[in-house]
Amino acid sequence: MNRCHYIFRLVTGLLCFCFLGAVQAGPREDGLKAYQQGHYAEAIKLWTPLAQAGDTEVQYNLGIMYSEGRGVEPDFQQAINWFTAAAEKDDADAASRLGLLYILGKGVEKDYTQAEKWFRLAANKGNASGQYNLGLMYANGLGVTQDHMLALRWYYKAAQQNHVGAEFNLGHMHENGLGIPKDYKEAFRWYDKAAREGAADAQANLGRMYYLGLGVPKDLIVAYAWFSAAAQQNIANAENNKLFVLNQLGAKEKKDAEELAKQYISKFIKSTS
């Protein structure tokens, strides 16, 4: 019954327009309308002069579009350029995205020093992704001296903003005593929070904790339900684990377990549509 870490990854589909104040008719508004209608190339055409003139939010949005290939072929070098322009003006979202590109080596050579610089800028401005990724760097000793206490510090800050990866990693660190004494109850609390927000790895770990009675009273029916949710999301070994648990249940318990599993799958797996 294994577990796995959340890792650095480039998240797509999160284009966020956060223009301040009332939007006046003009390239900004026209670009937004074009984007909303799926006319991405037109949006880029309208926004590029604004970005070149120093519009921070538009620079960030162009960075997203170039990194995700919306209206253009994916171009991480262009994404780097626009994210850098915005991040140098203290845009936390751009700094967080820029850190990811440096740590993944997208459009630029991998550079943990640069990644740490931009994640820290974002984290200090309250950006949850920056806080989480800075925590990952400390947890794994990437570009910084490995320090589980500092990793915990940044995970906590991100978790306070409901960052699911941070919640999962807090569960992992409490369960394994990384930077803090082992505490199965606290590990359970964080896994439970992440699992209820749809984190498949956390769901698998909850199944294991309910099965073994770690941090929570042993309950095979609930263990089966969580393993079923994780299996639905293709987590390795979750399918085998749920069948293993099912074989230990009586007829009525099996019926109850199947019904609870249906509820958990319906309630705790987020639709990707």
ZIWO-V297071 format. One record per residue. N is the residue number from 1. RES is the residue in one letter. SS is DSSP state (~ for helix, > for strand, _ for the rest). OMEGA is omega in degrees with one decimal (NA if undefined). Layout:
[[N,RES,SS,OMEGA] [N,RES,SS,OMEGA]]
//
This chain:
[[1,M,_,-169.0] [2,N,_,177.5] [3,R,_,176.6] [4,C,_,179.3] [5,H,_,161.5] [6,Y,_,-177.1] [7,I,_,175.3] [8,F,_,176.2] [9,R,_,178.4] [10,L,_,-177.1] [11,V,_,179.0] [12,T,_,176.1] [13,G,_,-175.3] [14,L,_,177.4] [15,L,_,-173.7] [16,C,_,177.3] [17,F,_,-175.2] [18,C,_,179.7] [19,F,_,-176.1] [20,L,_,175.8] [21,G,_,-179.4] [22,A,_,179.2] [23,V,_,-179.7] [24,Q,_,177.0] [25,A,_,-178.8] [26,G,_,-175.6] [27,P,~,179.4] [28,R,~,-176.9] [29,E,~,179.9] [30,D,~,177.8] [31,G,~,178.5] [32,L,~,177.8] [33,K,~,179.2] [34,A,~,179.0] [35,Y,~,-177.9] [36,Q,~,178.9] [37,Q,_,179.1] [38,G,_,179.0] [39,H,_,-170.4] [40,Y,~,179.8] [41,A,~,178.2] [42,E,~,177.9] [43,A,~,179.1] [44,I,~,-179.9] [45,K,~,-178.4] [46,L,~,-173.6] [47,W,~,-174.3] [48,T,~,178.1] [49,P,~,178.1] [50,L,~,179.0] [51,A,~,178.9] [52,Q,~,178.9] [53,A,_,174.0] [54,G,_,179.2] [55,D,_,-171.8] [56,T,~,-178.0] [57,E,~,178.7] [58,V,~,175.7] [59,Q,~,177.8] [60,Y,~,-178.2] [61,N,~,177.1] [62,L,~,176.1] [63,G,~,177.8] [64,I,~,-175.6] [65,M,~,177.6] [66,Y,~,-179.5] [67,S,~,-177.9] [68,E,~,179.2] [69,G,_,178.3] [70,R,_,-178.3] [71,G,_,179.0] [72,V,_,169.2] [73,E,_,176.7] [74,P,_,-177.8] [75,D,_,-174.7] [76,F,~,176.4] [77,Q,~,175.4] [78,Q,~,178.3] [79,A,~,177.0] [80,I,~,-177.2] [81,N,~,-176.9] [82,W,~,177.2] [83,F,~,179.2] [84,T,~,179.9] [85,A,~,-179.6] [86,A,~,-177.7] [87,A,~,178.7] [88,E,_,173.7] [89,K,_,173.3] [90,D,_,173.2] [91,D,_,-173.2] [92,A,~,-179.8] [93,D,~,178.8] [94,A,~,179.7] [95,A,~,179.4] [96,S,~,178.1] [97,R,~,180.0] [98,L,~,176.9] [99,G,~,178.8] [100,L,~,-179.5] [101,L,~,178.0] [102,Y,~,-176.7] [103,I,~,178.8] [104,L,~,-178.6] [105,G,_,179.1] [106,K,_,-179.6] [107,G,_,-176.9] [108,V,_,174.5] [109,E,_,175.6] [110,K,_,-177.7] [111,D,_,-177.1] [112,Y,~,179.2] [113,T,~,177.4] [114,Q,~,179.1] [115,A,~,-179.8] [116,E,~,179.2] [117,K,~,-175.2] [118,W,~,175.1] [119,F,~,-178.7] [120,R,~,176.9] [121,L,~,-179.7] [122,A,~,-177.7] [123,A,~,-179.3] [124,N,~,176.5] [125,K,_,173.6] [126,G,_,179.9] [127,N,_,-173.8] [128,A,~,179.1] [129,S,~,176.6] [130,G,~,178.9] [131,Q,~,179.7] [132,Y,~,-177.5] [133,N,~,174.6] [134,L,~,174.5] [135,G,~,177.5] [136,L,~,-179.7] [137,M,~,177.9] [138,Y,~,-178.9] [139,A,~,-174.9] [140,N,~,179.0] [141,G,_,-179.5] [142,L,_,179.5] [143,G,_,178.3] [144,V,_,174.0] [145,T,_,179.9] [146,Q,_,-176.2] [147,D,_,-176.2] [148,H,~,178.7] [149,M,~,177.1] [150,L,~,175.2] [151,A,~,177.6] [152,L,~,-178.5] [153,R,~,-177.6] [154,W,~,174.9] [155,Y,~,179.2] [156,Y,~,-179.6] [157,K,~,179.0] [158,A,~,-179.5] [159,A,~,176.5] [160,Q,_,175.9] [161,Q,_,176.1] [162,N,_,174.7] [163,H,_,-171.3] [164,V,~,178.7] [165,G,~,178.3] [166,A,~,177.9] [167,E,~,178.9] [168,F,~,-177.3] [169,N,~,173.3] [170,L,~,175.7] [171,G,~,179.9] [172,H,~,-176.8] [173,M,~,177.0] [174,H,~,-179.8] [175,E,~,-173.5] [176,N,~,176.7] [177,G,_,179.2] [178,L,_,-179.3] [179,G,_,-176.3] [180,I,_,177.8] [181,P,_,177.1] [182,K,_,-179.3] [183,D,_,-175.7] [184,Y,~,178.8] [185,K,~,179.3] [186,E,~,175.6] [187,A,~,178.8] [188,F,~,-177.1] [189,R,~,-177.9] [190,W,~,175.5] [191,Y,~,-178.3] [192,D,~,179.6] [193,K,~,-179.9] [194,A,~,-178.8] [195,A,~,-178.9] [196,R,~,174.7] [197,E,_,172.7] [198,G,_,-178.0] [199,A,_,-173.9] [200,A,~,179.3] [201,D,~,178.2] [202,A,~,177.5] [203,Q,~,177.3] [204,A,~,-180.0] [205,N,~,175.8] [206,L,~,176.0] [207,G,~,178.6] [208,R,~,-177.6] [209,M,~,175.7] [210,Y,~,179.8] [211,Y,~,-176.8] [212,L,~,-176.4] [213,G,_,179.1] [214,L,_,178.0] [215,G,_,-177.1] [216,V,_,177.7] [217,P,_,-179.8] [218,K,_,-178.1] [219,D,_,-175.2] [220,L,~,179.7] [221,I,~,178.8] [222,V,~,176.2] [223,A,~,179.3] [224,Y,~,-178.5] [225,A,~,180.0] [226,W,~,175.5] [227,F,~,179.6] [228,S,~,178.5] [229,A,~,179.6] [230,A,~,179.4] [231,A,~,178.3] [232,Q,~,179.3] [233,Q,_,170.7] [234,N,_,175.5] [235,I,_,-177.7] [236,A,_,176.2] [237,N,_,-178.4] [238,A,~,178.8] [239,E,~,177.8] [240,N,~,-178.9] [241,N,~,-179.3] [242,K,~,178.0] [243,L,~,176.9] [244,F,~,178.9] [245,V,~,-177.0] [246,L,~,-178.8] [247,N,_,179.2] [248,Q,_,-176.8] [249,L,_,173.5] [250,G,_,-175.0] [251,A,~,-179.3] [252,K,~,179.2] [253,E,~,177.8] [254,K,~,178.9] [255,K,~,179.0] [256,D,~,-178.7] [257,A,~,179.3] [258,E,~,179.4] [259,E,~,179.1] [260,L,~,178.5] [261,A,~,178.1] [262,K,~,179.4] [263,Q,~,-177.8] [264,Y,~,179.7] [265,I,~,179.3] [266,S,~,-171.6] [267,K,~,-168.7] [268,F,~,171.4] [269,I,_,-176.4] [270,K,_,179.3] [271,S,_,177.1] [272,T,_,-178.8] [273,S,_,NA]]
//
